[in-house]
Amino acid sequence: MERERLVVYTEGRYKNSREDHFAKADPVIGTDVPVLVLVNSYSASASEIVAGAIQDYDRGIIVGRTTFGKGLVQKQYSLKNGGAVLLTVARYFTPSDRPIQRPFSEDKSSYVTAAHDGYDPNQDPDSLSQKPVYFTKVLHRKVYGSGGISPDVTLKVDSLNTFERRLSKRLFFEFARRHAAEFTRNYPEFESYLEAYKPGRKAISMFKDYLKEKELTFTDREYKSGAELIWKEMKRHFAQIRWGSRAAGQVHVSQDSEVQRSLALFSRAEKLLADRTYIFNRGQTHLPDPTGQVR
């Protein structure tokens, strides 16, 4: 984002309490580069500020699921007994005036649980009809507020079946410690392993025997249902043992379905950037898509 752009502002009970915060440096990523930002219900606080500013200035496409909605400013007051009180004094707002904070009307447990229960009020037509509408600063796209940052493109949650949930990382790590050397022997360089390796029948069969050794009960049908997860985790943990955490992270990203689906959206990010650049270069009025969606 360009220098001196408003990134976020805070405001308390009174209007004169507003404090604006601007970008103080030139962007690390050139403004001619299309941007995609992945978010979900675990994206909170600072990450929501960044995602909200990028969306409000039409700088990139937000992809994933609505963020957590954590946008409160607290001030600490010391007590005579050595303790302290944290008092909420303001809320964070995006440049388009959207409050980031999700409504807090119940107890803390319900508040936290609601963020991760799979229901997204910002994707529910009935809920949206009752929410205030905001518009982005450049292309005037319709966006919604009052509870986290809603993505421009929503990705469906990939859920694990019952058998897959029983396969802990510890099981994969221990199996990899035993067999990583054997199954990575033909790949002296990590790059070739990342590009070409896929666990074959031998590795899959050995892991099945290993689970039985660990007294994990399952049917052949259940094991088959988890085959894709098994070979993905096996490849990642082999890389962890052979080349370290950074390599394991690269394997994980290369296999992540949300990342792969997001990469397919770069043409839309390029279109958004072209529209934005047109406005900045020509200074002419842009007619937004009547649906309010990224075109």
N, C-alpha and C positions, 0 to 999 in steps of 0.2 A: 504494500500500500504506500502511496505517496507521502512524503514528509509533510507534516503539519495537518494531516487529516485527523479529525476527531475519531478516536478509537472507542472511547467509552466515557460515560459521565456518571457521577453519583449524585443522588438527591435524597434528602431526608424529609422530614415532615413539612418543612417550609420551603417554598420555591427559591428563596434567596440562599439556600444551603447548597445549591448545585455547584459541583466542581467538575470541570472538563479536563480530560486527559487526551493529549494529542501525540501522534507519531513524531518522535524527536529525531529520527535518522532516516536516511534513504533506505528503500526496501532492499533486503538481502536477495530476494528473487526479483528479477527484472519485471517491470510492469507489462512487458510484452510476452510474458510466459503464462500460458493457461494454468489454472490452479484447481485442484480438487482437494477437499478436506473431508476426511472420514471421521464421523462422530457416532457416539451411541449413548446409552443411558449412564455410562460411567464417565463421560466427558463432563467435567464440572469446573466451575470457578474460572480460572484464567483461560482455560481452553475454550470456554463458552464466550468469553470476551473477544478472543481472536476470531472464532468462527462467526460470531455475530457481526463484527466489523467487516469481515471479508464478504459476507452475504449482503450487508446493508449497502456497501459500495459496489456491489456487482463485480467484485474482483475475482470471484471463483465460485464454484458450485459446491454446496455442502451436501454430502452423501452419507446415508446410514440411517440412524434413528434419532429421535428427539433427545437432546441432552438432559442432564440431571435437573438443572434449574437451581443452581446455587449462586446467588448474587446478592449477598448481604454484606454491609460494612459494619464492623463491630469496633467499639472503643473500650479499652481496658481501664477500669478504675480500681486502684489499690484500696484494700481494707486495712484497718488498724491491726487486725489479728494476723496479718501477713498474707491473707488470701487476696483474691481479686474478683471483680465482677466484669463480665463481658456484656456490654450493652449494645444492642443493635441500634444504629443511629442513621443508617441510610441504605439505599438499594442501588444496584448497578443497572444502568440502562444502555442499550446499544444506540448507535447514532440515529437510528430511525425512531427512537423513543420507546423501544420495546423493553419492558422489565424482564430481566433474566431470571429473577427469583420465581420459583414455583410457589403457588399458594400454600400456606402452612396453616391448615385449619384443624388438624387432628394431632395425636401424639407423635413423638419422634419416630417410633417404630413404624407406624402406619405411613408416615411421610417418606421414610427411606424405602420401605417395601414397595410403595406405589410407583416409585421411579423405575423399578426393575420387574414389574409384574407382567410385562408384555403388552399392556394396554397403553396406547398413545393417544391422549385426547386431542393432540394437534393433527391427528390423521383421521379423526372421527368426524364425519360431516355434521352430525347433530351437535357435537361439542363445538366445532369450528363456527357454526352459525351463531353461537353465543359469545364468541371471542372478539376482541377488538382487532380491526384490520390495520396493518401498517404497510408502508410502501418503501422500497429500496430507494437510495438517494440518487442514483444515476438513471437507471432504466425504469424506475417506478413499477417494479414487479411487486405483486402482493405477497406479504409475509405475515405470519401470525406470532403473537407474543403471549405474555402472561404464563410463562412456564417453560423455560429452556429455549434452545434454538432448534426450530424444526428444519429438517433437511429439505433441500430442493428435490432430491431424489431419495425415496425411501427404499431401503434394502430389507428384505424379509429375514427374520432371525433364523439361523441354522441351528436346529435343536438336535440333541443327542438322544438316541433311543435308550431303552433300559440297559441293554448289554453294554453299550458304549460308555455309559455313565459309571460303570463298574471298573472300567480300565483306567486305573490311576497312572499318573506320570511316573510314579515310583516303579511300576511294573515295566514300563518301556525303558526307563533309565537302567535298571538292573539288567534287563535283557541286552541292551546296547553295550553295557560294560563287558559282558561275556563275549559278544559276537561282532562288535564294530570292526575290529581289525580284519576279521574274515571277509566281511561283506563290503569293505571299502578298499580292499587290497589292490584292486584293478584301477584305482583312481588316485594316482600320485598327487594330482592337483585338485583343490576343492572345486574350481570352476567346472571341470569336466564332470565331477560327481553331481554338482547342482543341476547341470544341464541334462545328464543322461541316466542317472541311476534311478531305478524303480525296483523295490523289493520283489523278487520272483517267488515262485512256488516254494522253493526250499526255505527261504526266510519266513514266509507266511506259515508254513507247516511247522517249523521249529518254534515259532512264537505260540502256536496253538498248543504244542506239547508243553511249552514252558508254563502257560496258564494252567494246564492240568496239574503240572508239578506244584504249582502254588495253590492247588485245590480250589480253583475258581470253576464253578459248575456252569455249563452252558450247552446248548444244542448246536448241531452243525448249522442249522438255519440261523441261529443268533450270531454265530461266528461269521457267517457269510454276510450278514447285515452290517457288520462292523468292519468289513474288509477295507473299505476306503480310508476310514480313520486309522486303522492299524498300519497300513503301509505309509501313510503320511507321517504318523508319529514315529514309526520305525526309522524312516529316512532322516527325520529331524534329529532324533536322539543318536543315531550313528554319527551324524555330523558334529553333534555336541561332544561326543567322546573323542573323535579323531581331530577336529579342527577348532573346537571351542565354542563359546556362547555366541559370538558374532556370526559364525557360520550357521549355527543352528537357527538364529534369527532370520538369516537370509532364506534358508529353506522354508521356514514357517511362512514368511511373507509370500514366497513364490507359489505356495500351495493354498494360500488363504482365499476362499471363494469370494469374500467381500472385496478384497483387493483386486482380484481378477475382474469382477463385475464393475468395479469402479474404473479400472483402466479402459474399459470399453466405452466410458462416458466422456473421454477426452475430446471427442468431436463436439460435444455439447459445450464443454468448457471453452473450446476455441471459438465457437459461435458467440457465446456470451462475451468473451474478451473482444471480439471484433465489433460487436454492438457498442460496448463500452468505449472502445477506442474511437469509434465514429463520433460519439457524442463529444468526447474531449477534443478531438481534432477539428470538428466542424462547428461545434457549439449549437447544433440545431436540435429542435424538439424531436424526441423519439416517441413514436406511438407504441406503447407496450402491448404485448400479447394480451388480449382480453381475458384469457384464462389465468393470467398472472403466473404462468409457469415458464421455466427455461425452455427456449425453443431450439 
